[in-house]
């Protein structure tokens, strides 16, 4: 039997970053991964609709991901 904790409003924000050996780095914006089952993402929305376009969280994600 597998027992999973029920989270009423689960969600996380992730950012996909690609880089090469020449030091070039790009990002594919942030994604809201709000529906998961057994640690597998079922629904992803990009850009994350839960973040306001001018929010400090979105600005922090953008500055941190390219360091």
N, C-alpha and C positions, 0 to 999 in steps of 0.2 A: 504494500500500500504506500502510495506517495501522498504526503500531505503538504500542501502549499499554503502559505499565509495569504489571506485575502486582503488586498489593498483596494480601498474603495475608489480612489482616483490615482492610479499609478501613472507615472510619466517620467521621462527623462529627456534631456536635450543632448544631442551629440553633434559633433562637427567632424567631417571627413577631410583629411589633409593629405595631399600628395606632395612628395619631394623627390628630387633626383640627385645624383652624385655631384652635379655642378652647383648645388645650393639653391636651385630654384624651388620655390614652395608655393602651392596654390591651395585654396580651400573651396569646398563645394557648399558653403553656407551651413547654417544650422538646421537640424531636423528634429522634429518633435516625435518621439517614439512613445506613443501613449497606450498602445494596446499590445500586450505581450502574453504569451502562453508558454509555459515550460521554458522560460528563458529565451524564447524565439520571438523576434519582432514580427507582428502581424500587420500593423499599420504604421507608416512613417509619413509625415507631412513636412514638406520643405517649401519655403522657409517656415520655421516654427510659428504657427499661428498664435500660440500662447504668449509670445513675446512681442511687446510693442516695438514698432520700427525704431524709435529713439530711446529705447530702454537702456539703462546702465548695464544690465545683464548681457544684452546682445552686444554692446560695445566691449565689454570685458571679454566675452568669448572671441570676438574678432581680433582683439589685440593679443590675446594669449595664444591663439592657435598658430600664429605665424612666427613665433619666437624660436 
